[in-house]
Every structure is written in C-alpha cells, then in structure tokens.
Amino acid sequence: MPTVNAIFGLVMVVAALVIGVVAFYTNLKNTKGPKEQAFVRRNCILALGTLVLFFTLMYYIEPPWRYILLALYFFHLPIVTYRAATKRQLIRRMEELEAEHHEPMTG
C-alpha cells in the first residue's frame, strides 16, 4: 500500500503535468505569427519533457544527488524562462516588422 508521501508525490506530479498542459495551450493560443507559434510549440514540448525527466530522475536518484539536482533545476529555471520570454518577444517584434514591411502602400 502506498504511503501518504507517495500519494502526495503522485498528486503533485499529476498537478504539475496538468498545469504544464494548460500553460502549453494558453501560450500557443496567444501566439501571433507562424515563427512565434513554432518557437512556443518547441519550447513547451521541451519544458514538458524536461519536467517529466526531472520527476523521473527525482524518483530514481539517491538523496544526496537528488537535492543537488533539485537545486540545479530551480537555479536554471528562472534563467531559461527569462531567455525564452525575451526571445519570444524578439520573434514577435520581428514578425510585426516583417508584416509592416510587406503591407501594400496606399495613398
């Protein structure tokens, strides 16, 4: 019979994956152009894959290394999030400028 900690852990894993899928959907829905959409799709798939890998490693790795992995994950997460958001803004701006450049001139 699973312990309370095991049940809590499984609930948290499922909650994290559900939140990840909802975030994937909302981010994809809020994209403007095809390049931004491809970038968001790739980043969301990589993030969900990383999350699944992280949870798998947390289950199999022994305690001293588990906490080092946890610290590395939470140290790198804000950095990766910031870089992805910055690059997404750049892609969105570039697509806006390309759309402005290719609009027919009226006058």
Buried (B, 14 or more C-beta within 10 A) or exposed (E): EEEEEEEEBEEEBEEBBEEBEEEBEEBEEEBEBEBBBEBBBEBBEEBBEBBBEBBEBBEEBEEEEBEEEBEEBEEEEEEEEEEBEEEBEEBBEEBEEEEEEEEEEEE
